[in-house]
Amino acid sequence: MPPPPFRSLTKAMPEQTKVMGKDWAEARREGSVDRLRLTLQTALANQTAITFELGCGHGHWLAAYGAAHPTEFCVGIDLVTHRVERSQRKQALAKLTNVVFLKAEATEFLDALRPTQQLAKIFILYPDPWPKKRHQKNRFINAANLDRLADHAVAGATLHFRTDSEAYHDWTREHLAAHPRWQLVEGTPWPFERTTFFEDMMKAKRDLLAVRLP
């Protein structure tokens, strides 16, 4: 007698499979956050005020910023391994003791920070604009992530955002204007210029500045 036909678990139990997938993803994320906490114990040891770049790319901008601001402790993160490795080489070659580059997902990094590890300055340069409407849910700037940033930012911390995308600039302005813990500040120039690998490819600079309210 031939064996019974194979039945897909997904087709047979779609809701159960969906729940199992969600549980697995949440457990995997919790594990990543726990590992990051251990990494940050060493990488951010005794640091209480952090200058943070979300999406550091190849490290051009933050390495130059750290060299020009030796009294600030700077942390840059990116998800792409070779970008982080290039950033780390720049840090090592320049012997920058106040700059650290780490491979990390942004929300996991923020959730791994301890209460004493607070953000004093936040820089987001040319994030993926996710231009298609169905993909806009993937944009980093949203109410939940602005809450995350505020949770780990000191009162008066600055959030600097730069994009070449008019749509993402408008989106970010609207979200910051609507958020109760951030206040937009108009007319303030970008605090530090250094042409980067990605900026060379961009056609425009659209900047925003917001301050963390007490």
PyMOL commands that place a pseudoatom at each C-alpha (Angstrom):
pseudoatom trace, name=CA, resn=MET, resi=1, chain=A, elem=C, hetatm=0, pos=[0.000, 0.000, 0.000]
pseudoatom trace, name=CA, resn=PRO, resi=2, chain=A, elem=C, hetatm=0, pos=[1.498, 3.410, -0.915]
pseudoatom trace, name=CA, resn=PRO, resi=3, chain=A, elem=C, hetatm=0, pos=[2.128, 5.903, 1.904]
pseudoatom trace, name=CA, resn=PRO, resi=4, chain=A, elem=C, hetatm=0, pos=[-0.484, 8.611, 2.453]
pseudoatom trace, name=CA, resn=PRO, resi=5, chain=A, elem=C, hetatm=0, pos=[0.139, 11.852, 0.570]
pseudoatom trace, name=CA, resn=PHE, resi=6, chain=A, elem=C, hetatm=0, pos=[2.269, 14.434, 2.339]
pseudoatom trace, name=CA, resn=ARG, resi=7, chain=A, elem=C, hetatm=0, pos=[0.221, 17.153, 3.987]
pseudoatom trace, name=CA, resn=SER, resi=8, chain=A, elem=C, hetatm=0, pos=[1.776, 20.556, 4.500]
pseudoatom trace, name=CA, resn=LEU, resi=9, chain=A, elem=C, hetatm=0, pos=[1.783, 21.621, 8.148]
pseudoatom trace, name=CA, resn=THR, resi=10, chain=A, elem=C, hetatm=0, pos=[1.171, 25.183, 7.005]
pseudoatom trace, name=CA, resn=LYS, resi=11, chain=A, elem=C, hetatm=0, pos=[-1.928, 24.176, 5.043]
pseudoatom trace, name=CA, resn=ALA, resi=12, chain=A, elem=C, hetatm=0, pos=[-3.188, 21.809, 7.704]
pseudoatom trace, name=CA, resn=MET, resi=13, chain=A, elem=C, hetatm=0, pos=[-2.805, 24.171, 10.657]
pseudoatom trace, name=CA, resn=PRO, resi=14, chain=A, elem=C, hetatm=0, pos=[-2.246, 27.744, 9.371]
pseudoatom trace, name=CA, resn=GLU, resi=15, chain=A, elem=C, hetatm=0, pos=[-3.115, 29.511, 12.611]
pseudoatom trace, name=CA, resn=GLN, resi=16, chain=A, elem=C, hetatm=0, pos=[-1.026, 27.192, 14.785]
pseudoatom trace, name=CA, resn=THR, resi=17, chain=A, elem=C, hetatm=0, pos=[1.895, 27.478, 12.385]
pseudoatom trace, name=CA, resn=LYS, resi=18, chain=A, elem=C, hetatm=0, pos=[1.585, 31.262, 12.429]
pseudoatom trace, name=CA, resn=VAL, resi=19, chain=A, elem=C, hetatm=0, pos=[1.648, 31.314, 16.235]
pseudoatom trace, name=CA, resn=MET, resi=20, chain=A, elem=C, hetatm=0, pos=[4.639, 28.961, 16.316]
pseudoatom trace, name=CA, resn=GLY, resi=21, chain=A, elem=C, hetatm=0, pos=[6.459, 31.198, 13.843]
pseudoatom trace, name=CA, resn=LYS, resi=22, chain=A, elem=C, hetatm=0, pos=[5.733, 34.275, 15.921]
pseudoatom trace, name=CA, resn=ASP, resi=23, chain=A, elem=C, hetatm=0, pos=[6.905, 32.560, 19.119]
pseudoatom trace, name=CA, resn=TRP, resi=24, chain=A, elem=C, hetatm=0, pos=[10.115, 31.457, 17.375]
pseudoatom trace, name=CA, resn=ALA, resi=25, chain=A, elem=C, hetatm=0, pos=[10.780, 34.964, 16.072]
pseudoatom trace, name=CA, resn=GLU, resi=26, chain=A, elem=C, hetatm=0, pos=[10.187, 36.509, 19.503]
pseudoatom trace, name=CA, resn=ALA, resi=27, chain=A, elem=C, hetatm=0, pos=[12.466, 33.949, 21.188]
pseudoatom trace, name=CA, resn=ARG, resi=28, chain=A, elem=C, hetatm=0, pos=[15.162, 34.573, 18.586]
pseudoatom trace, name=CA, resn=ARG, resi=29, chain=A, elem=C, hetatm=0, pos=[14.900, 38.331, 19.114]
pseudoatom trace, name=CA, resn=GLU, resi=30, chain=A, elem=C, hetatm=0, pos=[15.097, 37.962, 22.903]
pseudoatom trace, name=CA, resn=GLY, resi=31, chain=A, elem=C, hetatm=0, pos=[18.238, 35.890, 22.467]
pseudoatom trace, name=CA, resn=SER, resi=32, chain=A, elem=C, hetatm=0, pos=[19.790, 38.575, 20.264]
pseudoatom trace, name=CA, resn=VAL, resi=33, chain=A, elem=C, hetatm=0, pos=[18.973, 41.278, 22.808]
pseudoatom trace, name=CA, resn=ASP, resi=34, chain=A, elem=C, hetatm=0, pos=[20.464, 39.200, 25.643]
pseudoatom trace, name=CA, resn=ARG, resi=35, chain=A, elem=C, hetatm=0, pos=[23.694, 38.680, 23.674]
pseudoatom trace, name=CA, resn=LEU, resi=36, chain=A, elem=C, hetatm=0, pos=[23.855, 42.380, 22.890]
pseudoatom trace, name=CA, resn=ARG, resi=37, chain=A, elem=C, hetatm=0, pos=[23.503, 43.229, 26.588]
pseudoatom trace, name=CA, resn=LEU, resi=38, chain=A, elem=C, hetatm=0, pos=[26.603, 41.151, 27.282]
pseudoatom trace, name=CA, resn=THR, resi=39, chain=A, elem=C, hetatm=0, pos=[28.474, 42.853, 24.433]
pseudoatom trace, name=CA, resn=LEU, resi=40, chain=A, elem=C, hetatm=0, pos=[27.487, 46.295, 25.658]
pseudoatom trace, name=CA, resn=GLN, resi=41, chain=A, elem=C, hetatm=0, pos=[28.701, 45.552, 29.176]
pseudoatom trace, name=CA, resn=THR, resi=42, chain=A, elem=C, hetatm=0, pos=[32.214, 45.601, 27.734]
pseudoatom trace, name=CA, resn=ALA, resi=43, chain=A, elem=C, hetatm=0, pos=[31.845, 47.909, 24.741]
pseudoatom trace, name=CA, resn=LEU, resi=44, chain=A, elem=C, hetatm=0, pos=[30.088, 50.650, 26.733]
pseudoatom trace, name=CA, resn=ALA, resi=45, chain=A, elem=C, hetatm=0, pos=[31.674, 50.028, 30.115]
pseudoatom trace, name=CA, resn=ASN, resi=46, chain=A, elem=C, hetatm=0, pos=[31.353, 53.102, 32.368]
pseudoatom trace, name=CA, resn=GLN, resi=47, chain=A, elem=C, hetatm=0, pos=[29.859, 55.187, 29.537]
pseudoatom trace, name=CA, resn=THR, resi=48, chain=A, elem=C, hetatm=0, pos=[26.767, 57.161, 30.495]
pseudoatom trace, name=CA, resn=ALA, resi=49, chain=A, elem=C, hetatm=0, pos=[26.382, 59.663, 27.632]
pseudoatom trace, name=CA, resn=ILE, resi=50, chain=A, elem=C, hetatm=0, pos=[26.508, 58.256, 24.107]
pseudoatom trace, name=CA, resn=THR, resi=51, chain=A, elem=C, hetatm=0, pos=[26.626, 59.848, 20.681]
pseudoatom trace, name=CA, resn=PHE, resi=52, chain=A, elem=C, hetatm=0, pos=[24.790, 57.298, 18.553]
pseudoatom trace, name=CA, resn=GLU, resi=53, chain=A, elem=C, hetatm=0, pos=[24.711, 56.794, 14.794]
pseudoatom trace, name=CA, resn=LEU, resi=54, chain=A, elem=C, hetatm=0, pos=[21.992, 54.463, 13.576]
pseudoatom trace, name=CA, resn=GLY, resi=55, chain=A, elem=C, hetatm=0, pos=[23.126, 52.913, 10.303]
pseudoatom trace, name=CA, resn=CYS, resi=56, chain=A, elem=C, hetatm=0, pos=[26.811, 53.827, 10.252]
pseudoatom trace, name=CA, resn=GLY, resi=57, chain=A, elem=C, hetatm=0, pos=[27.524, 52.453, 6.773]
pseudoatom trace, name=CA, resn=HIS, resi=58, chain=A, elem=C, hetatm=0, pos=[31.275, 52.247, 6.199]
pseudoatom trace, name=CA, resn=GLY, resi=59, chain=A, elem=C, hetatm=0, pos=[32.000, 54.443, 9.216]
pseudoatom trace, name=CA, resn=HIS, resi=60, chain=A, elem=C, hetatm=0, pos=[33.285, 57.495, 7.327]
pseudoatom trace, name=CA, resn=TRP, resi=61, chain=A, elem=C, hetatm=0, pos=[31.055, 60.008, 9.070]
pseudoatom trace, name=CA, resn=LEU, resi=62, chain=A, elem=C, hetatm=0, pos=[31.236, 58.756, 12.664]
pseudoatom trace, name=CA, resn=ALA, resi=63, chain=A, elem=C, hetatm=0, pos=[34.986, 58.090, 12.566]
pseudoatom trace, name=CA, resn=ALA, resi=64, chain=A, elem=C, hetatm=0, pos=[35.558, 61.681, 11.423]
pseudoatom trace, name=CA, resn=TYR, resi=65, chain=A, elem=C, hetatm=0, pos=[33.065, 62.982, 13.979]
pseudoatom trace, name=CA, resn=GLY, resi=66, chain=A, elem=C, hetatm=0, pos=[34.702, 61.038, 16.801]
pseudoatom trace, name=CA, resn=ALA, resi=67, chain=A, elem=C, hetatm=0, pos=[38.144, 62.336, 15.835]
pseudoatom trace, name=CA, resn=ALA, resi=68, chain=A, elem=C, hetatm=0, pos=[36.812, 65.906, 15.901]
pseudoatom trace, name=CA, resn=HIS, resi=69, chain=A, elem=C, hetatm=0, pos=[34.953, 65.395, 19.210]
pseudoatom trace, name=CA, resn=PRO, resi=70, chain=A, elem=C, hetatm=0, pos=[37.335, 63.421, 21.446]
pseudoatom trace, name=CA, resn=THR, resi=71, chain=A, elem=C, hetatm=0, pos=[35.318, 64.104, 24.603]
pseudoatom trace, name=CA, resn=GLU, resi=72, chain=A, elem=C, hetatm=0, pos=[32.238, 62.330, 23.219]
pseudoatom trace, name=CA, resn=PHE, resi=73, chain=A, elem=C, hetatm=0, pos=[31.840, 58.556, 23.291]
pseudoatom trace, name=CA, resn=CYS, resi=74, chain=A, elem=C, hetatm=0, pos=[30.460, 57.467, 19.912]
pseudoatom trace, name=CA, resn=VAL, resi=75, chain=A, elem=C, hetatm=0, pos=[28.697, 54.253, 18.940]
pseudoatom trace, name=CA, resn=GLY, resi=76, chain=A, elem=C, hetatm=0, pos=[27.742, 53.322, 15.392]
pseudoatom trace, name=CA, resn=ILE, resi=77, chain=A, elem=C, hetatm=0, pos=[25.680, 50.295, 14.407]
pseudoatom trace, name=CA, resn=ASP, resi=78, chain=A, elem=C, hetatm=0, pos=[24.834, 48.626, 11.124]
pseudoatom trace, name=CA, resn=LEU, resi=79, chain=A, elem=C, hetatm=0, pos=[23.312, 45.307, 10.085]
pseudoatom trace, name=CA, resn=VAL, resi=80, chain=A, elem=C, hetatm=0, pos=[25.678, 44.603, 7.181]
pseudoatom trace, name=CA, resn=THR, resi=81, chain=A, elem=C, hetatm=0, pos=[28.782, 42.716, 8.273]
pseudoatom trace, name=CA, resn=HIS, resi=82, chain=A, elem=C, hetatm=0, pos=[31.262, 44.086, 5.747]
pseudoatom trace, name=CA, resn=ARG, resi=83, chain=A, elem=C, hetatm=0, pos=[30.205, 47.664, 6.532]
pseudoatom trace, name=CA, resn=VAL, resi=84, chain=A, elem=C, hetatm=0, pos=[30.841, 47.138, 10.229]
pseudoatom trace, name=CA, resn=GLU, resi=85, chain=A, elem=C, hetatm=0, pos=[34.215, 45.509, 9.495]
pseudoatom trace, name=CA, resn=ARG, resi=86, chain=A, elem=C, hetatm=0, pos=[35.262, 48.480, 7.339]
pseudoatom trace, name=CA, resn=SER, resi=87, chain=A, elem=C, hetatm=0, pos=[34.107, 50.848, 10.072]
pseudoatom trace, name=CA, resn=GLN, resi=88, chain=A, elem=C, hetatm=0, pos=[36.105, 48.961, 12.684]
pseudoatom trace, name=CA, resn=ARG, resi=89, chain=A, elem=C, hetatm=0, pos=[39.222, 49.143, 10.498]
pseudoatom trace, name=CA, resn=LYS, resi=90, chain=A, elem=C, hetatm=0, pos=[38.839, 52.929, 10.278]
pseudoatom trace, name=CA, resn=GLN, resi=91, chain=A, elem=C, hetatm=0, pos=[38.509, 53.132, 14.050]
pseudoatom trace, name=CA, resn=ALA, resi=92, chain=A, elem=C, hetatm=0, pos=[41.604, 50.976, 14.571]
pseudoatom trace, name=CA, resn=LEU, resi=93, chain=A, elem=C, hetatm=0, pos=[43.758, 52.776, 11.993]
pseudoatom trace, name=CA, resn=ALA, resi=94, chain=A, elem=C, hetatm=0, pos=[42.873, 56.154, 13.482]
pseudoatom trace, name=CA, resn=LYS, resi=95, chain=A, elem=C, hetatm=0, pos=[43.350, 54.793, 17.026]
pseudoatom trace, name=CA, resn=LEU, resi=96, chain=A, elem=C, hetatm=0, pos=[40.031, 56.258, 18.125]
pseudoatom trace, name=CA, resn=THR, resi=97, chain=A, elem=C, hetatm=0, pos=[39.457, 55.169, 21.700]
pseudoatom trace, name=CA, resn=ASN, resi=98, chain=A, elem=C, hetatm=0, pos=[36.153, 57.047, 21.861]
pseudoatom trace, name=CA, resn=VAL, resi=99, chain=A, elem=C, hetatm=0, pos=[34.481, 55.296, 18.899]
pseudoatom trace, name=CA, resn=VAL, resi=100, chain=A, elem=C, hetatm=0, pos=[32.897, 51.818, 18.775]
pseudoatom trace, name=CA, resn=PHE, resi=101, chain=A, elem=C, hetatm=0, pos=[31.248, 50.116, 15.801]
pseudoatom trace, name=CA, resn=LEU, resi=102, chain=A, elem=C, hetatm=0, pos=[28.930, 47.152, 16.331]
pseudoatom trace, name=CA, resn=LYS, resi=103, chain=A, elem=C, hetatm=0, pos=[26.819, 44.866, 14.185]
pseudoatom trace, name=CA, resn=ALA, resi=104, chain=A, elem=C, hetatm=0, pos=[23.300, 45.195, 15.554]
pseudoatom trace, name=CA, resn=GLU, resi=105, chain=A, elem=C, hetatm=0, pos=[19.694, 45.717, 14.558]
pseudoatom trace, name=CA, resn=ALA, resi=106, chain=A, elem=C, hetatm=0, pos=[18.512, 49.125, 15.737]
pseudoatom trace, name=CA, resn=THR, resi=107, chain=A, elem=C, hetatm=0, pos=[15.557, 48.154, 17.927]
pseudoatom trace, name=CA, resn=GLU, resi=108, chain=A, elem=C, hetatm=0, pos=[17.508, 45.272, 19.474]
pseudoatom trace, name=CA, resn=PHE, resi=109, chain=A, elem=C, hetatm=0, pos=[20.400, 47.596, 20.279]
pseudoatom trace, name=CA, resn=LEU, resi=110, chain=A, elem=C, hetatm=0, pos=[18.082, 50.108, 21.927]
pseudoatom trace, name=CA, resn=ASP, resi=111, chain=A, elem=C, hetatm=0, pos=[16.304, 47.412, 23.915]
pseudoatom trace, name=CA, resn=ALA, resi=112, chain=A, elem=C, hetatm=0, pos=[19.686, 46.065, 25.083]
pseudoatom trace, name=CA, resn=LEU, resi=113, chain=A, elem=C, hetatm=0, pos=[20.839, 49.393, 26.542]
pseudoatom trace, name=CA, resn=ARG, resi=114, chain=A, elem=C, hetatm=0, pos=[20.934, 49.615, 30.314]
pseudoatom trace, name=CA, resn=PRO, resi=115, chain=A, elem=C, hetatm=0, pos=[19.255, 52.562, 32.087]
pseudoatom trace, name=CA, resn=THR, resi=116, chain=A, elem=C, hetatm=0, pos=[22.655, 54.129, 32.800]
pseudoatom trace, name=CA, resn=GLN, resi=117, chain=A, elem=C, hetatm=0, pos=[23.624, 54.012, 29.104]
pseudoatom trace, name=CA, resn=GLN, resi=118, chain=A, elem=C, hetatm=0, pos=[21.843, 57.055, 27.730]
pseudoatom trace, name=CA, resn=LEU, resi=119, chain=A, elem=C, hetatm=0, pos=[21.829, 58.735, 24.352]
pseudoatom trace, name=CA, resn=ALA, resi=120, chain=A, elem=C, hetatm=0, pos=[22.950, 62.363, 24.257]
pseudoatom trace, name=CA, resn=LYS, resi=121, chain=A, elem=C, hetatm=0, pos=[23.038, 62.775, 20.473]
pseudoatom trace, name=CA, resn=ILE, resi=122, chain=A, elem=C, hetatm=0, pos=[21.389, 60.643, 17.811]
pseudoatom trace, name=CA, resn=PHE, resi=123, chain=A, elem=C, hetatm=0, pos=[22.291, 60.740, 14.123]
pseudoatom trace, name=CA, resn=ILE, resi=124, chain=A, elem=C, hetatm=0, pos=[20.342, 59.006, 11.356]
pseudoatom trace, name=CA, resn=LEU, resi=125, chain=A, elem=C, hetatm=0, pos=[21.893, 59.664, 7.952]
pseudoatom trace, name=CA, resn=TYR, resi=126, chain=A, elem=C, hetatm=0, pos=[20.217, 58.512, 4.747]
pseudoatom trace, name=CA, resn=PRO, resi=127, chain=A, elem=C, hetatm=0, pos=[18.161, 55.606, 6.090]
pseudoatom trace, name=CA, resn=ASP, resi=128, chain=A, elem=C, hetatm=0, pos=[16.375, 53.377, 3.599]
pseudoatom trace, name=CA, resn=PRO, resi=129, chain=A, elem=C, hetatm=0, pos=[13.345, 55.470, 2.529]
pseudoatom trace, name=CA, resn=TRP, resi=130, chain=A, elem=C, hetatm=0, pos=[11.206, 52.464, 1.553]
pseudoatom trace, name=CA, resn=PRO, resi=131, chain=A, elem=C, hetatm=0, pos=[9.494, 54.553, -1.144]
pseudoatom trace, name=CA, resn=LYS, resi=132, chain=A, elem=C, hetatm=0, pos=[6.729, 52.106, -2.097]
pseudoatom trace, name=CA, resn=LYS, resi=133, chain=A, elem=C, hetatm=0, pos=[3.582, 52.618, -0.051]
pseudoatom trace, name=CA, resn=ARG, resi=134, chain=A, elem=C, hetatm=0, pos=[3.258, 48.933, 0.868]
pseudoatom trace, name=CA, resn=HIS, resi=135, chain=A, elem=C, hetatm=0, pos=[6.792, 49.015, 2.303]
pseudoatom trace, name=CA, resn=GLN, resi=136, chain=A, elem=C, hetatm=0, pos=[6.482, 52.182, 4.376]
pseudoatom trace, name=CA, resn=LYS, resi=137, chain=A, elem=C, hetatm=0, pos=[5.765, 50.100, 7.478]
pseudoatom trace, name=CA, resn=ASN, resi=138, chain=A, elem=C, hetatm=0, pos=[9.461, 49.180, 7.352]
pseudoatom trace, name=CA, resn=ARG, resi=139, chain=A, elem=C, hetatm=0, pos=[10.653, 52.768, 7.856]
pseudoatom trace, name=CA, resn=PHE, resi=140, chain=A, elem=C, hetatm=0, pos=[12.527, 53.137, 11.120]
pseudoatom trace, name=CA, resn=ILE, resi=141, chain=A, elem=C, hetatm=0, pos=[10.828, 56.394, 12.020]
pseudoatom trace, name=CA, resn=ASN, resi=142, chain=A, elem=C, hetatm=0, pos=[7.486, 55.591, 13.617]
pseudoatom trace, name=CA, resn=ALA, resi=143, chain=A, elem=C, hetatm=0, pos=[5.811, 56.298, 16.942]
pseudoatom trace, name=CA, resn=ALA, resi=144, chain=A, elem=C, hetatm=0, pos=[7.096, 53.108, 18.604]
pseudoatom trace, name=CA, resn=ASN, resi=145, chain=A, elem=C, hetatm=0, pos=[10.727, 53.713, 17.627]
pseudoatom trace, name=CA, resn=LEU, resi=146, chain=A, elem=C, hetatm=0, pos=[10.574, 57.381, 18.594]
pseudoatom trace, name=CA, resn=ASP, resi=147, chain=A, elem=C, hetatm=0, pos=[9.405, 56.124, 21.990]
pseudoatom trace, name=CA, resn=ARG, resi=148, chain=A, elem=C, hetatm=0, pos=[12.358, 53.713, 22.083]
pseudoatom trace, name=CA, resn=LEU, resi=149, chain=A, elem=C, hetatm=0, pos=[14.781, 56.521, 21.335]
pseudoatom trace, name=CA, resn=ALA, resi=150, chain=A, elem=C, hetatm=0, pos=[13.158, 58.774, 23.933]
pseudoatom trace, name=CA, resn=ASP, resi=151, chain=A, elem=C, hetatm=0, pos=[13.270, 56.006, 26.547]
pseudoatom trace, name=CA, resn=HIS, resi=152, chain=A, elem=C, hetatm=0, pos=[17.055, 55.907, 26.266]
pseudoatom trace, name=CA, resn=ALA, resi=153, chain=A, elem=C, hetatm=0, pos=[17.759, 59.602, 25.645]
pseudoatom trace, name=CA, resn=VAL, resi=154, chain=A, elem=C, hetatm=0, pos=[18.578, 62.217, 28.242]
pseudoatom trace, name=CA, resn=ALA, resi=155, chain=A, elem=C, hetatm=0, pos=[16.361, 65.285, 28.466]
pseudoatom trace, name=CA, resn=GLY, resi=156, chain=A, elem=C, hetatm=0, pos=[17.646, 67.743, 25.906]
pseudoatom trace, name=CA, resn=ALA, resi=157, chain=A, elem=C, hetatm=0, pos=[19.182, 65.025, 23.707]
pseudoatom trace, name=CA, resn=THR, resi=158, chain=A, elem=C, hetatm=0, pos=[19.216, 65.903, 20.027]
pseudoatom trace, name=CA, resn=LEU, resi=159, chain=A, elem=C, hetatm=0, pos=[17.946, 63.773, 17.149]
pseudoatom trace, name=CA, resn=HIS, resi=160, chain=A, elem=C, hetatm=0, pos=[19.518, 64.670, 13.799]
pseudoatom trace, name=CA, resn=PHE, resi=161, chain=A, elem=C, hetatm=0, pos=[17.896, 63.172, 10.703]
pseudoatom trace, name=CA, resn=ARG, resi=162, chain=A, elem=C, hetatm=0, pos=[19.128, 63.537, 7.117]
pseudoatom trace, name=CA, resn=THR, resi=163, chain=A, elem=C, hetatm=0, pos=[17.644, 62.074, 3.943]
pseudoatom trace, name=CA, resn=ASP, resi=164, chain=A, elem=C, hetatm=0, pos=[17.618, 62.730, 0.223]
pseudoatom trace, name=CA, resn=SER, resi=165, chain=A, elem=C, hetatm=0, pos=[13.995, 61.562, 0.028]
pseudoatom trace, name=CA, resn=GLU, resi=166, chain=A, elem=C, hetatm=0, pos=[11.386, 64.326, 0.136]
pseudoatom trace, name=CA, resn=ALA, resi=167, chain=A, elem=C, hetatm=0, pos=[8.705, 61.780, 1.049]
pseudoatom trace, name=CA, resn=TYR, resi=168, chain=A, elem=C, hetatm=0, pos=[10.672, 60.359, 3.988]
pseudoatom trace, name=CA, resn=HIS, resi=169, chain=A, elem=C, hetatm=0, pos=[11.611, 63.874, 5.128]
pseudoatom trace, name=CA, resn=ASP, resi=170, chain=A, elem=C, hetatm=0, pos=[7.924, 64.848, 5.223]
pseudoatom trace, name=CA, resn=TRP, resi=171, chain=A, elem=C, hetatm=0, pos=[7.024, 61.552, 6.922]
pseudoatom trace, name=CA, resn=THR, resi=172, chain=A, elem=C, hetatm=0, pos=[9.641, 62.097, 9.628]
pseudoatom trace, name=CA, resn=ARG, resi=173, chain=A, elem=C, hetatm=0, pos=[8.612, 65.715, 10.170]
pseudoatom trace, name=CA, resn=GLU, resi=174, chain=A, elem=C, hetatm=0, pos=[4.989, 64.642, 10.656]
pseudoatom trace, name=CA, resn=HIS, resi=175, chain=A, elem=C, hetatm=0, pos=[5.922, 61.883, 13.117]
pseudoatom trace, name=CA, resn=LEU, resi=176, chain=A, elem=C, hetatm=0, pos=[8.204, 64.142, 15.147]
pseudoatom trace, name=CA, resn=ALA, resi=177, chain=A, elem=C, hetatm=0, pos=[5.647, 66.956, 15.211]
pseudoatom trace, name=CA, resn=ALA, resi=178, chain=A, elem=C, hetatm=0, pos=[2.982, 64.548, 16.470]
pseudoatom trace, name=CA, resn=HIS, resi=179, chain=A, elem=C, hetatm=0, pos=[5.163, 62.873, 19.100]
pseudoatom trace, name=CA, resn=PRO, resi=180, chain=A, elem=C, hetatm=0, pos=[4.759, 64.158, 22.688]
pseudoatom trace, name=CA, resn=ARG, resi=181, chain=A, elem=C, hetatm=0, pos=[8.372, 63.478, 23.699]
pseudoatom trace, name=CA, resn=TRP, resi=182, chain=A, elem=C, hetatm=0, pos=[10.186, 65.187, 20.819]
pseudoatom trace, name=CA, resn=GLN, resi=183, chain=A, elem=C, hetatm=0, pos=[10.125, 68.808, 19.716]
pseudoatom trace, name=CA, resn=LEU, resi=184, chain=A, elem=C, hetatm=0, pos=[11.175, 69.929, 16.255]
pseudoatom trace, name=CA, resn=VAL, resi=185, chain=A, elem=C, hetatm=0, pos=[13.721, 72.745, 16.099]
pseudoatom trace, name=CA, resn=GLU, resi=186, chain=A, elem=C, hetatm=0, pos=[13.860, 74.835, 12.944]
pseudoatom trace, name=CA, resn=GLY, resi=187, chain=A, elem=C, hetatm=0, pos=[16.792, 76.614, 11.362]
pseudoatom trace, name=CA, resn=THR, resi=188, chain=A, elem=C, hetatm=0, pos=[19.662, 74.854, 13.128]
pseudoatom trace, name=CA, resn=PRO, resi=189, chain=A, elem=C, hetatm=0, pos=[22.522, 73.892, 10.795]
pseudoatom trace, name=CA, resn=TRP, resi=190, chain=A, elem=C, hetatm=0, pos=[23.801, 70.316, 10.588]
pseudoatom trace, name=CA, resn=PRO, resi=191, chain=A, elem=C, hetatm=0, pos=[26.433, 70.096, 13.355]
pseudoatom trace, name=CA, resn=PHE, resi=192, chain=A, elem=C, hetatm=0, pos=[29.204, 68.274, 11.478]
pseudoatom trace, name=CA, resn=GLU, resi=193, chain=A, elem=C, hetatm=0, pos=[29.833, 67.733, 7.791]
pseudoatom trace, name=CA, resn=ARG, resi=194, chain=A, elem=C, hetatm=0, pos=[31.873, 64.890, 6.343]
pseudoatom trace, name=CA, resn=THR, resi=195, chain=A, elem=C, hetatm=0, pos=[31.169, 63.494, 2.894]
pseudoatom trace, name=CA, resn=THR, resi=196, chain=A, elem=C, hetatm=0, pos=[30.484, 59.771, 3.084]
pseudoatom trace, name=CA, resn=PHE, resi=197, chain=A, elem=C, hetatm=0, pos=[30.359, 56.843, 0.672]
pseudoatom trace, name=CA, resn=PHE, resi=198, chain=A, elem=C, hetatm=0, pos=[26.569, 56.999, 0.585]
pseudoatom trace, name=CA, resn=GLU, resi=199, chain=A, elem=C, hetatm=0, pos=[26.261, 60.772, 0.560]
pseudoatom trace, name=CA, resn=ASP, resi=200, chain=A, elem=C, hetatm=0, pos=[28.318, 60.896, -2.653]
pseudoatom trace, name=CA, resn=MET, resi=201, chain=A, elem=C, hetatm=0, pos=[25.466, 59.026, -4.336]
pseudoatom trace, name=CA, resn=MET, resi=202, chain=A, elem=C, hetatm=0, pos=[22.713, 61.312, -3.051]
pseudoatom trace, name=CA, resn=LYS, resi=203, chain=A, elem=C, hetatm=0, pos=[21.251, 64.268, -4.894]
pseudoatom trace, name=CA, resn=ALA, resi=204, chain=A, elem=C, hetatm=0, pos=[19.853, 66.213, -1.951]
pseudoatom trace, name=CA, resn=LYS, resi=205, chain=A, elem=C, hetatm=0, pos=[20.255, 66.879, 1.761]
pseudoatom trace, name=CA, resn=ARG, resi=206, chain=A, elem=C, hetatm=0, pos=[17.049, 67.287, 3.733]
pseudoatom trace, name=CA, resn=ASP, resi=207, chain=A, elem=C, hetatm=0, pos=[17.714, 67.760, 7.432]
pseudoatom trace, name=CA, resn=LEU, resi=208, chain=A, elem=C, hetatm=0, pos=[15.595, 67.715, 10.572]
pseudoatom trace, name=CA, resn=LEU, resi=209, chain=A, elem=C, hetatm=0, pos=[16.472, 68.348, 14.213]
pseudoatom trace, name=CA, resn=ALA, resi=210, chain=A, elem=C, hetatm=0, pos=[14.395, 67.410, 17.234]
pseudoatom trace, name=CA, resn=VAL, resi=211, chain=A, elem=C, hetatm=0, pos=[15.068, 67.716, 20.962]
pseudoatom trace, name=CA, resn=ARG, resi=212, chain=A, elem=C, hetatm=0, pos=[14.029, 65.216, 23.632]
pseudoatom trace, name=CA, resn=LEU, resi=213, chain=A, elem=C, hetatm=0, pos=[11.598, 66.957, 25.955]
pseudoatom trace, name=CA, resn=PRO, resi=214, chain=A, elem=C, hetatm=0, pos=[11.967, 66.629, 29.746]
for i in range(1, 214): cmd.bond("trace and resi %d" % i, "trace and resi %d" % (i + 1))
show_as sticks, trace
zoom trace
